[in-house]
Amino acid sequence: MNSQNPAPAARSSLLGMADASFAFQVQLRQRLREIDRKALNAQLLVKRHGRGLAGYGVVAQS
């Protein structure tokens, strides 16, 4: 019986999926951190200059 062992191909496929999942998690974490940073900057801007920004139609609470 000359059947090939599918284990190496399956292992390679699983490692590829794990690598892709890890890379996705890293990118997601970085992008969420960037969104948080921008939101905090916007909140600080409104706190510091809220009345002045109201003249430009900015409506926000902080």
mmCIF file as Biopython writes it, N, C-alpha, C and O atoms, coordinates in Angstrom:
data_model
#
loop_
_atom_site.group_PDB
_atom_site.id
_atom_site.type_symbol
_atom_site.label_atom_id
_atom_site.label_alt_id
_atom_site.label_comp_id
_atom_site.label_asym_id
_atom_site.label_entity_id
_atom_site.label_seq_id
_atom_site.pdbx_PDB_ins_code
_atom_site.Cartn_x
_atom_site.Cartn_y
_atom_site.Cartn_z
_atom_site.occupancy
_atom_site.B_iso_or_equiv
_atom_site.auth_seq_id
_atom_site.auth_asym_id
_atom_site.pdbx_PDB_model_num
ATOM 1   N N  . MET A ? 1  ? 0.842   -1.166 0.000  1.0 0.0 1  A 1 
ATOM 2   C CA . MET A ? 1  ? 0.000   0.000  0.000  1.0 0.0 1  A 1 
ATOM 3   C C  . MET A ? 1  ? 0.894   1.238  0.000  1.0 0.0 1  A 1 
ATOM 4   O O  . MET A ? 1  ? 1.714   1.404  0.903  1.0 0.0 1  A 1 
ATOM 5   N N  . ASN A ? 2  ? 0.749   2.106  -0.997 1.0 0.0 2  A 1 
ATOM 6   C CA . ASN A ? 2  ? 1.577   3.294  -1.180 1.0 0.0 2  A 1 
ATOM 7   C C  . ASN A ? 2  ? 0.808   4.582  -0.895 1.0 0.0 2  A 1 
ATOM 8   O O  . ASN A ? 2  ? 0.751   5.453  -1.762 1.0 0.0 2  A 1 
ATOM 9   N N  . SER A ? 3  ? 0.230   4.728  0.264  1.0 0.0 3  A 1 
ATOM 10  C CA . SER A ? 3  ? -0.486  5.973  0.575  1.0 0.0 3  A 1 
ATOM 11  C C  . SER A ? 3  ? 0.489   6.950  1.218  1.0 0.0 3  A 1 
ATOM 12  O O  . SER A ? 3  ? 1.361   6.563  1.996  1.0 0.0 3  A 1 
ATOM 13  N N  . GLN A ? 4  ? 0.323   8.218  0.877  1.0 0.0 4  A 1 
ATOM 14  C CA . GLN A ? 4  ? 1.192   9.256  1.441  1.0 0.0 4  A 1 
ATOM 15  C C  . GLN A ? 4  ? 0.644   9.693  2.793  1.0 0.0 4  A 1 
ATOM 16  O O  . GLN A ? 4  ? -0.561  9.650  3.039  1.0 0.0 4  A 1 
ATOM 17  N N  . ASN A ? 5  ? 1.542   10.106 3.646  1.0 0.0 5  A 1 
ATOM 18  C CA . ASN A ? 5  ? 1.166   10.563 4.973  1.0 0.0 5  A 1 
ATOM 19  C C  . ASN A ? 5  ? 0.673   12.016 4.881  1.0 0.0 5  A 1 
ATOM 20  O O  . ASN A ? 5  ? 1.451   12.893 4.504  1.0 0.0 5  A 1 
ATOM 21  N N  . PRO A ? 6  ? -0.585  12.291 5.213  1.0 0.0 6  A 1 
ATOM 22  C CA . PRO A ? 6  ? -1.109  13.660 5.107  1.0 0.0 6  A 1 
ATOM 23  C C  . PRO A ? 6  ? -0.713  14.556 6.289  1.0 0.0 6  A 1 
ATOM 24  O O  . PRO A ? 6  ? -1.018  15.749 6.279  1.0 0.0 6  A 1 
ATOM 25  N N  . ALA A ? 7  ? -0.048  14.008 7.294  1.0 0.0 7  A 1 
ATOM 26  C CA . ALA A ? 7  ? 0.276   14.776 8.494  1.0 0.0 7  A 1 
ATOM 27  C C  . ALA A ? 7  ? 1.142   16.007 8.210  1.0 0.0 7  A 1 
ATOM 28  O O  . ALA A ? 7  ? 0.833   17.078 8.732  1.0 0.0 7  A 1 
ATOM 29  N N  . PRO A ? 8  ? 2.219   15.910 7.404  1.0 0.0 8  A 1 
ATOM 30  C CA . PRO A ? 8  ? 3.030   17.119 7.160  1.0 0.0 8  A 1 
ATOM 31  C C  . PRO A ? 8  ? 2.229   18.242 6.483  1.0 0.0 8  A 1 
ATOM 32  O O  . PRO A ? 8  ? 2.405   19.412 6.822  1.0 0.0 8  A 1 
ATOM 33  N N  . ALA A ? 9  ? 1.373   17.906 5.554  1.0 0.0 9  A 1 
ATOM 34  C CA . ALA A ? 9  ? 0.573   18.924 4.875  1.0 0.0 9  A 1 
ATOM 35  C C  . ALA A ? 9  ? -0.411  19.557 5.854  1.0 0.0 9  A 1 
ATOM 36  O O  . ALA A ? 9  ? -0.601  20.774 5.836  1.0 0.0 9  A 1 
ATOM 37  N N  . ALA A ? 10 ? -1.032  18.757 6.698  1.0 0.0 10 A 1 
ATOM 38  C CA . ALA A ? 10 ? -1.975  19.277 7.679  1.0 0.0 10 A 1 
ATOM 39  C C  . ALA A ? 10 ? -1.260  20.163 8.691  1.0 0.0 10 A 1 
ATOM 40  O O  . ALA A ? 10 ? -1.772  21.213 9.080  1.0 0.0 10 A 1 
ATOM 41  N N  . ARG A ? 11 ? -0.081  19.736 9.111  1.0 0.0 11 A 1 
ATOM 42  C CA . ARG A ? 11 ? 0.703   20.523 10.070 1.0 0.0 11 A 1 
ATOM 43  C C  . ARG A ? 11 ? 1.082   21.871 9.462  1.0 0.0 11 A 1 
ATOM 44  O O  . ARG A ? 11 ? 0.996   22.903 10.128 1.0 0.0 11 A 1 
ATOM 45  N N  . SER A ? 12 ? 1.497   21.859 8.214  1.0 0.0 12 A 1 
ATOM 46  C CA . SER A ? 12 ? 1.863   23.086 7.529  1.0 0.0 12 A 1 
ATOM 47  C C  . SER A ? 12 ? 0.661   24.016 7.400  1.0 0.0 12 A 1 
ATOM 48  O O  . SER A ? 12 ? 0.780   25.229 7.572  1.0 0.0 12 A 1 
ATOM 49  N N  . SER A ? 13 ? -0.488  23.437 7.099  1.0 0.0 13 A 1 
ATOM 50  C CA . SER A ? 13 ? -1.710  24.221 6.965  1.0 0.0 13 A 1 
ATOM 51  C C  . SER A ? 13 ? -2.106  24.841 8.309  1.0 0.0 13 A 1 
ATOM 52  O O  . SER A ? 13 ? -2.492  26.009 8.365  1.0 0.0 13 A 1 
ATOM 53  N N  . LEU A ? 14 ? -2.012  24.071 9.373  1.0 0.0 14 A 1 
ATOM 54  C CA . LEU A ? 14 ? -2.347  24.579 10.700 1.0 0.0 14 A 1 
ATOM 55  C C  . LEU A ? 14 ? -1.384  25.683 11.138 1.0 0.0 14 A 1 
ATOM 56  O O  . LEU A ? 14 ? -1.806  26.672 11.737 1.0 0.0 14 A 1 
ATOM 57  N N  . LEU A ? 15 ? -0.111  25.520 10.844 1.0 0.0 15 A 1 
ATOM 58  C CA . LEU A ? 15 ? 0.868   26.544 11.191 1.0 0.0 15 A 1 
ATOM 59  C C  . LEU A ? 15 ? 0.615   27.826 10.406 1.0 0.0 15 A 1 
ATOM 60  O O  . LEU A ? 15 ? 0.770   28.929 10.930 1.0 0.0 15 A 1 
ATOM 61  N N  . GLY A ? 16 ? 0.226   27.666 9.146  1.0 0.0 16 A 1 
ATOM 62  C CA . GLY A ? 16 ? -0.100  28.833 8.331  1.0 0.0 16 A 1 
ATOM 63  C C  . GLY A ? 16 ? -1.296  29.579 8.887  1.0 0.0 16 A 1 
ATOM 64  O O  . GLY A ? 16 ? -1.301  30.810 8.919  1.0 0.0 16 A 1 
ATOM 65  N N  . MET A ? 17 ? -2.320  28.841 9.331  1.0 0.0 17 A 1 
ATOM 66  C CA . MET A ? 17 ? -3.494  29.481 9.922  1.0 0.0 17 A 1 
ATOM 67  C C  . MET A ? 17 ? -3.140  30.169 11.234 1.0 0.0 17 A 1 
ATOM 68  O O  . MET A ? 17 ? -3.631  31.262 11.515 1.0 0.0 17 A 1 
ATOM 69  N N  . ALA A ? 18 ? -2.293  29.538 12.036 1.0 0.0 18 A 1 
ATOM 70  C CA . ALA A ? 18 ? -1.878  30.139 13.303 1.0 0.0 18 A 1 
ATOM 71  C C  . ALA A ? 18 ? -1.088  31.419 13.051 1.0 0.0 18 A 1 
ATOM 72  O O  . ALA A ? 18 ? -1.287  32.416 13.745 1.0 0.0 18 A 1 
ATOM 73  N N  . ASP A ? 19 ? -0.200  31.399 12.069 1.0 0.0 19 A 1 
ATOM 74  C CA . ASP A ? 19 ? 0.577   32.595 11.727 1.0 0.0 19 A 1 
ATOM 75  C C  . ASP A ? 19 ? -0.335  33.725 11.258 1.0 0.0 19 A 1 
ATOM 76  O O  . ASP A ? 19 ? -0.162  34.877 11.656 1.0 0.0 19 A 1 
ATOM 77  N N  . ALA A ? 20 ? -1.303  33.390 10.414 1.0 0.0 20 A 1 
ATOM 78  C CA . ALA A ? 20 ? -2.236  34.406 9.905  1.0 0.0 20 A 1 
ATOM 79  C C  . ALA A ? 20 ? -3.083  34.970 11.041 1.0 0.0 20 A 1 
ATOM 80  O O  . ALA A ? 20 ? -3.338  36.173 11.091 1.0 0.0 20 A 1 
ATOM 81  N N  . SER A ? 21 ? -3.514  34.108 11.946 1.0 0.0 21 A 1 
ATOM 82  C CA . SER A ? 21 ? -4.320  34.554 13.077 1.0 0.0 21 A 1 
ATOM 83  C C  . SER A ? 21 ? -3.506  35.490 13.979 1.0 0.0 21 A 1 
ATOM 84  O O  . SER A ? 21 ? -4.013  36.517 14.430 1.0 0.0 21 A 1 
ATOM 85  N N  . PHE A ? 22 ? -2.274  35.143 14.233 1.0 0.0 22 A 1 
ATOM 86  C CA . PHE A ? 22 ? -1.413  35.982 15.070 1.0 0.0 22 A 1 
ATOM 87  C C  . PHE A ? 22 ? -1.179  37.337 14.409 1.0 0.0 22 A 1 
ATOM 88  O O  . PHE A ? 22 ? -1.260  38.373 15.069 1.0 0.0 22 A 1 
ATOM 89  N N  . ALA A ? 23 ? -0.891  37.332 13.118 1.0 0.0 23 A 1 
ATOM 90  C CA . ALA A ? 23 ? -0.659  38.588 12.398 1.0 0.0 23 A 1 
ATOM 91  C C  . ALA A ? 23 ? -1.911  39.456 12.428 1.0 0.0 23 A 1 
ATOM 92  O O  . ALA A ? 23 ? -1.821  40.672 12.598 1.0 0.0 23 A 1 
ATOM 93  N N  . PHE A ? 24 ? -3.076  38.837 12.265 1.0 0.0 24 A 1 
ATOM 94  C CA . PHE A ? 24 ? -4.332  39.586 12.322 1.0 0.0 24 A 1 
ATOM 95  C C  . PHE A ? 24 ? -4.539  40.200 13.702 1.0 0.0 24 A 1 
ATOM 96  O O  . PHE A ? 24 ? -4.943  41.358 13.812 1.0 0.0 24 A 1 
ATOM 97  N N  . GLN A ? 25 ? -4.265  39.438 14.748 1.0 0.0 25 A 1 
ATOM 98  C CA . GLN A ? 25 ? -4.431  39.947 16.114 1.0 0.0 25 A 1 
ATOM 99  C C  . GLN A ? 25 ? -3.502  41.126 16.384 1.0 0.0 25 A 1 
ATOM 100 O O  . GLN A ? 25 ? -3.898  42.089 17.040 1.0 0.0 25 A 1 
ATOM 101 N N  . VAL A ? 26 ? -2.282  41.059 15.887 1.0 0.0 26 A 1 
ATOM 102 C CA . VAL A ? 26 ? -1.324  42.148 16.077 1.0 0.0 26 A 1 
ATOM 103 C C  . VAL A ? 26 ? -1.819  43.400 15.355 1.0 0.0 26 A 1 
ATOM 104 O O  . VAL A ? 26 ? -1.800  44.494 15.919 1.0 0.0 26 A 1 
ATOM 105 N N  . GLN A ? 27 ? -2.264  43.237 14.103 1.0 0.0 27 A 1 
ATOM 106 C CA . GLN A ? 27 ? -2.777  44.388 13.345 1.0 0.0 27 A 1 
ATOM 107 C C  . GLN A ? 27 ? -4.014  44.975 14.006 1.0 0.0 27 A 1 
ATOM 108 O O  . GLN A ? 27 ? -4.151  46.195 14.095 1.0 0.0 27 A 1 
ATOM 109 N N  . LEU A ? 28 ? -4.903  44.130 14.463 1.0 0.0 28 A 1 
ATOM 110 C CA . LEU A ? 28 ? -6.126  44.593 15.115 1.0 0.0 28 A 1 
ATOM 111 C C  . LEU A ? 28 ? -5.794  45.378 16.381 1.0 0.0 28 A 1 
ATOM 112 O O  . LEU A ? 28 ? -6.365  46.442 16.621 1.0 0.0 28 A 1 
ATOM 113 N N  . ARG A ? 29 ? -4.881  44.862 17.181 1.0 0.0 29 A 1 
ATOM 114 C CA . ARG A ? 29 ? -4.471  45.546 18.413 1.0 0.0 29 A 1 
ATOM 115 C C  . ARG A ? 29 ? -3.876  46.914 18.098 1.0 0.0 29 A 1 
ATOM 116 O O  . ARG A ? 29 ? -4.175  47.894 18.781 1.0 0.0 29 A 1 
ATOM 117 N N  . GLN A ? 30 ? -3.029  46.986 17.062 1.0 0.0 30 A 1 
ATOM 118 C CA . GLN A ? 30 ? -2.417  48.260 16.691 1.0 0.0 30 A 1 
ATOM 119 C C  . GLN A ? 30 ? -3.467  49.258 16.217 1.0 0.0 30 A 1 
ATOM 120 O O  . GLN A ? 30 ? -3.423  50.431 16.588 1.0 0.0 30 A 1 
ATOM 121 N N  . ARG A ? 31 ? -4.403  48.802 15.406 1.0 0.0 31 A 1 
ATOM 122 C CA . ARG A ? 31 ? -5.427  49.708 14.877 1.0 0.0 31 A 1 
ATOM 123 C C  . ARG A ? 31 ? -6.382  50.179 15.966 1.0 0.0 31 A 1 
ATOM 124 O O  . ARG A ? 31 ? -6.805  51.335 15.960 1.0 0.0 31 A 1 
ATOM 125 N N  . LEU A ? 32 ? -6.725  49.302 16.895 1.0 0.0 32 A 1 
ATOM 126 C CA . LEU A ? 32 ? -7.582  49.712 18.009 1.0 0.0 32 A 1 
ATOM 127 C C  . LEU A ? 32 ? -6.867  50.708 18.910 1.0 0.0 32 A 1 
ATOM 128 O O  . LEU A ? 32 ? -7.489  51.641 19.418 1.0 0.0 32 A 1 
ATOM 129 N N  . ARG A ? 33 ? -5.574  50.519 19.113 1.0 0.0 33 A 1 
ATOM 130 C CA . ARG A ? 33 ? -4.791  51.464 19.909 1.0 0.0 33 A 1 
ATOM 131 C C  . ARG A ? 33 ? -4.762  52.829 19.227 1.0 0.0 33 A 1 
ATOM 132 O O  . ARG A ? 33 ? -4.845  53.858 19.897 1.0 0.0 33 A 1 
ATOM 133 N N  . GLU A ? 34 ? -4.645  52.844 17.902 1.0 0.0 34 A 1 
ATOM 134 C CA . GLU A ? 34 ? -4.647  54.102 17.154 1.0 0.0 34 A 1 
ATOM 135 C C  . GLU A ? 34 ? -6.006  54.797 17.251 1.0 0.0 34 A 1 
ATOM 136 O O  . GLU A ? 34 ? -6.062  56.019 17.392 1.0 0.0 34 A 1 
ATOM 137 N N  . ILE A ? 35 ? -7.090  54.045 17.178 1.0 0.0 35 A 1 
ATOM 138 C CA . ILE A ? 35 ? -8.435  54.615 17.331 1.0 0.0 35 A 1 
ATOM 139 C C  . ILE A ? 35 ? -8.590  55.200 18.726 1.0 0.0 35 A 1 
ATOM 140 O O  . ILE A ? 35 ? -9.112  56.305 18.877 1.0 0.0 35 A 1 
ATOM 141 N N  . ASP A ? 36 ? -8.145  54.478 19.746 1.0 0.0 36 A 1 
ATOM 142 C CA . ASP A ? 36 ? -8.223  54.984 21.119 1.0 0.0 36 A 1 
ATOM 143 C C  . ASP A ? 36 ? -7.424  56.267 21.279 1.0 0.0 36 A 1 
ATOM 144 O O  . ASP A ? 36 ? -7.873  57.198 21.947 1.0 0.0 36 A 1 
ATOM 145 N N  . ARG A ? 37 ? -6.246  56.323 20.672 1.0 0.0 37 A 1 
ATOM 146 C CA . ARG A ? 37 ? -5.395  57.509 20.770 1.0 0.0 37 A 1 
ATOM 147 C C  . ARG A ? 37 ? -6.080  58.707 20.119 1.0 0.0 37 A 1 
ATOM 148 O O  . ARG A ? 37 ? -6.083  59.803 20.680 1.0 0.0 37 A 1 
ATOM 149 N N  . LYS A ? 38 ? -6.658  58.501 18.938 1.0 0.0 38 A 1 
ATOM 150 C CA . LYS A ? 38 ? -7.343  59.600 18.252 1.0 0.0 38 A 1 
ATOM 151 C C  . LYS A ? 38 ? -8.576  60.059 19.023 1.0 0.0 38 A 1 
ATOM 152 O O  . LYS A ? 38 ? -8.858  61.256 19.088 1.0 0.0 38 A 1 
ATOM 153 N N  . ALA A ? 39 ? -9.311  59.117 19.606 1.0 0.0 39 A 1 
ATOM 154 C CA . ALA A ? 39 ? -10.492 59.481 20.391 1.0 0.0 39 A 1 
ATOM 155 C C  . ALA A ? 39 ? -10.093 60.284 21.625 1.0 0.0 39 A 1 
ATOM 156 O O  . ALA A ? 39 ? -10.764 61.254 21.977 1.0 0.0 39 A 1 
ATOM 157 N N  . LEU A ? 40 ? -9.015  59.891 22.277 1.0 0.0 40 A 1 
ATOM 158 C CA . LEU A ? 40 ? -8.542  60.634 23.447 1.0 0.0 40 A 1 
ATOM 159 C C  . LEU A ? 40 ? -8.086  62.032 23.045 1.0 0.0 40 A 1 
ATOM 160 O O  . LEU A ? 40 ? -8.376  63.005 23.742 1.0 0.0 40 A 1 
ATOM 161 N N  . ASN A ? 41 ? -7.378  62.135 21.931 1.0 0.0 41 A 1 
ATOM 162 C CA . ASN A ? 41 ? -6.952  63.455 21.458 1.0 0.0 41 A 1 
ATOM 163 C C  . ASN A ? 41 ? -8.152  64.340 21.165 1.0 0.0 41 A 1 
ATOM 164 O O  . ASN A ? 41 ? -8.140  65.527 21.492 1.0 0.0 41 A 1 
ATOM 165 N N  . ALA A ? 42 ? -9.190  63.779 20.551 1.0 0.0 42 A 1 
ATOM 166 C CA . ALA A ? 42 ? -10.394 64.555 20.253 1.0 0.0 42 A 1 
ATOM 167 C C  . ALA A ? 42 ? -11.080 64.992 21.541 1.0 0.0 42 A 1 
ATOM 168 O O  . ALA A ? 42 ? -11.561 66.121 21.642 1.0 0.0 42 A 1 
ATOM 169 N N  . GLN A ? 43 ? -11.123 64.114 22.508 1.0 0.0 43 A 1 
ATOM 170 C CA . GLN A ? 43 ? -11.747 64.446 23.786 1.0 0.0 43 A 1 
ATOM 171 C C  . GLN A ? 43 ? -10.982 65.575 24.483 1.0 0.0 43 A 1 
ATOM 172 O O  . GLN A ? 43 ? -11.596 66.491 25.030 1.0 0.0 43 A 1 
ATOM 173 N N  . LEU A ? 44 ? -9.672  65.514 24.467 1.0 0.0 44 A 1 
ATOM 174 C CA . LEU A ? 44 ? -8.862  66.574 25.075 1.0 0.0 44 A 1 
ATOM 175 C C  . LEU A ? 44 ? -9.040  67.894 24.337 1.0 0.0 44 A 1 
ATOM 176 O O  . LEU A ? 44 ? -9.083  68.955 24.960 1.0 0.0 44 A 1 
ATOM 177 N N  . LEU A ? 45 ? -9.142  67.832 23.021 1.0 0.0 45 A 1 
ATOM 178 C CA . LEU A ? 45 ? -9.354  69.042 22.227 1.0 0.0 45 A 1 
ATOM 179 C C  . LEU A ? 45 ? -10.671 69.708 22.610 1.0 0.0 45 A 1 
ATOM 180 O O  . LEU A ? 45 ? -10.732 70.929 22.761 1.0 0.0 45 A 1 
ATOM 181 N N  . VAL A ? 46 ? -11.723 68.908 22.767 1.0 0.0 46 A 1 
ATOM 182 C CA . VAL A ? 46 ? -13.028 69.450 23.148 1.0 0.0 46 A 1 
ATOM 183 C C  . VAL A ? 46 ? -12.972 70.020 24.559 1.0 0.0 46 A 1 
ATOM 184 O O  . VAL A ? 46 ? -13.552 71.072 24.824 1.0 0.0 46 A 1 
ATOM 185 N N  . LYS A ? 47 ? -12.279 69.337 25.468 1.0 0.0 47 A 1 
ATOM 186 C CA . LYS A ? 47 ? -12.168 69.850 26.839 1.0 0.0 47 A 1 
ATOM 187 C C  . LYS A ? 47 ? -11.466 71.207 26.863 1.0 0.0 47 A 1 
ATOM 188 O O  . LYS A ? 47 ? -11.884 72.114 27.583 1.0 0.0 47 A 1 
ATOM 189 N N  . ARG A ? 48 ? -10.407 71.340 26.080 1.0 0.0 48 A 1 
ATOM 190 C CA . ARG A ? 48 ? -9.603  72.562 26.106 1.0 0.0 48 A 1 
ATOM 191 C C  . ARG A ? 48 ? -10.247 73.704 25.319 1.0 0.0 48 A 1 
ATOM 192 O O  . ARG A ? 48 ? -10.143 74.867 25.707 1.0 0.0 48 A 1 
ATOM 193 N N  . HIS A ? 49 ? -10.907 73.368 24.218 1.0 0.0 49 A 1 
ATOM 194 C CA . HIS A ? 49 ? -11.377 74.409 23.304 1.0 0.0 49 A 1 
ATOM 195 C C  . HIS A ? 49 ? -12.853 74.242 22.963 1.0 0.0 49 A 1 
ATOM 196 O O  . HIS A ? 49 ? -13.276 74.596 21.862 1.0 0.0 49 A 1 
ATOM 197 N N  . GLY A ? 50 ? -13.631 73.714 23.880 1.0 0.0 50 A 1 
ATOM 198 C CA . GLY A ? 50 ? -15.027 73.395 23.603 1.0 0.0 50 A 1 
ATOM 199 C C  . GLY A ? 50 ? -15.852 74.574 23.122 1.0 0.0 50 A 1 
ATOM 200 O O  . GLY A ? 50 ? -16.602 74.450 22.154 1.0 0.0 50 A 1 
ATOM 201 N N  . ARG A ? 51 ? -15.725 75.707 23.778 1.0 0.0 51 A 1 
ATOM 202 C CA . ARG A ? 51 ? -16.531 76.874 23.392 1.0 0.0 51 A 1 
ATOM 203 C C  . ARG A ? 51 ? -16.125 77.385 22.018 1.0 0.0 51 A 1 
ATOM 204 O O  . ARG A ? 51 ? -16.980 77.748 21.210 1.0 0.0 51 A 1 
ATOM 205 N N  . GLY A ? 52 ? -14.856 77.413 21.756 1.0 0.0 52 A 1 
ATOM 206 C CA . GLY A ? 52 ? -14.383 77.866 20.443 1.0 0.0 52 A 1 
ATOM 207 C C  . GLY A ? 52 ? -14.799 76.930 19.330 1.0 0.0 52 A 1 
ATOM 208 O O  . GLY A ? 52 ? -15.104 77.371 18.222 1.0 0.0 52 A 1 
ATOM 209 N N  . LEU A ? 53 ? -14.814 75.640 19.621 1.0 0.0 53 A 1 
ATOM 210 C CA . LEU A ? 53 ? -15.210 74.664 18.606 1.0 0.0 53 A 1 
ATOM 211 C C  . LEU A ? 53 ? -16.707 74.702 18.346 1.0 0.0 53 A 1 
ATOM 212 O O  . LEU A ? 53 ? -17.153 74.302 17.270 1.0 0.0 53 A 1 
ATOM 213 N N  . ALA A ? 54 ? -17.493 75.174 19.310 1.0 0.0 54 A 1 
ATOM 214 C CA . ALA A ? 54 ? -18.944 75.235 19.135 1.0 0.0 54 A 1 
ATOM 215 C C  . ALA A ? 54 ? -19.307 76.143 17.963 1.0 0.0 54 A 1 
ATOM 216 O O  . ALA A ? 54 ? -20.315 75.920 17.292 1.0 0.0 54 A 1 
ATOM 217 N N  . GLY A ? 55 ? -18.499 77.152 17.720 1.0 0.0 55 A 1 
ATOM 218 C CA . GLY A ? 55 ? -18.739 78.043 16.587 1.0 0.0 55 A 1 
ATOM 219 C C  . GLY A ? 55 ? -18.567 77.365 15.246 1.0 0.0 55 A 1 
ATOM 220 O O  . GLY A ? 55 ? -19.057 77.862 14.232 1.0 0.0 55 A 1 
ATOM 221 N N  . TYR A ? 56 ? -17.881 76.243 15.225 1.0 0.0 56 A 1 
ATOM 222 C CA . TYR A ? 56 ? -17.683 75.495 13.982 1.0 0.0 56 A 1 
ATOM 223 C C  . TYR A ? 56 ? -18.691 74.358 13.844 1.0 0.0 56 A 1 
ATOM 224 O O  . TYR A ? 56 ? -18.578 73.534 12.936 1.0 0.0 56 A 1 
ATOM 225 N N  . GLY A ? 57 ? -19.665 74.312 14.731 1.0 0.0 57 A 1 
ATOM 226 C CA . GLY A ? 57 ? -20.674 73.268 14.651 1.0 0.0 57 A 1 
ATOM 227 C C  . GLY A ? 57 ? -20.289 71.982 15.334 1.0 0.0 57 A 1 
ATOM 228 O O  . GLY A ? 57 ? -20.943 70.959 15.131 1.0 0.0 57 A 1 
ATOM 229 N N  . VAL A ? 58 ? -19.238 72.003 16.143 1.0 0.0 58 A 1 
ATOM 230 C CA . VAL A ? 58 ? -18.828 70.812 16.876 1.0 0.0 58 A 1 
ATOM 231 C C  . VAL A ? 58 ? -19.683 70.714 18.135 1.0 0.0 58 A 1 
ATOM 232 O O  . VAL A ? 58 ? -19.687 71.619 18.969 1.0 0.0 58 A 1 
ATOM 233 N N  . VAL A ? 59 ? -20.399 69.612 18.259 1.0 0.0 59 A 1 
ATOM 234 C CA . VAL A ? 59 ? -21.228 69.391 19.443 1.0 0.0 59 A 1 
ATOM 235 C C  . VAL A ? 59 ? -20.702 68.126 20.105 1.0 0.0 59 A 1 
ATOM 236 O O  . VAL A ? 59 ? -20.740 67.041 19.524 1.0 0.0 59 A 1 
ATOM 237 N N  . ALA A ? 60 ? -20.214 68.282 21.323 1.0 0.0 60 A 1 
ATOM 238 C CA . ALA A ? 60 ? -19.653 67.120 22.006 1.0 0.0 60 A 1 
ATOM 239 C C  . ALA A ? 60 ? -19.754 67.319 23.500 1.0 0.0 60 A 1 
ATOM 240 O O  . ALA A ? 60 ? -19.860 68.439 24.002 1.0 0.0 60 A 1 
ATOM 241 N N  . GLN A ? 61 ? -19.718 66.220 24.180 1.0 0.0 61 A 1 
ATOM 242 C CA . GLN A ? 61 ? -19.669 66.239 25.633 1.0 0.0 61 A 1 
ATOM 243 C C  . GLN A ? 61 ? -18.372 65.598 26.064 1.0 0.0 61 A 1 
ATOM 244 O O  . GLN A ? 61 ? -17.900 64.646 25.442 1.0 0.0 61 A 1 
ATOM 245 N N  . SER A ? 62 ? -17.802 66.118 27.123 1.0 0.0 62 A 1 
ATOM 246 C CA . SER A ? 62 ? -16.596 65.474 27.662 1.0 0.0 62 A 1 
ATOM 247 C C  . SER A ? 62 ? -16.553 65.683 29.152 1.0 0.0 62 A 1 
ATOM 248 O O  . SER A ? 62 ? -15.622 65.225 29.813 1.0 0.0 62 A 1 
#
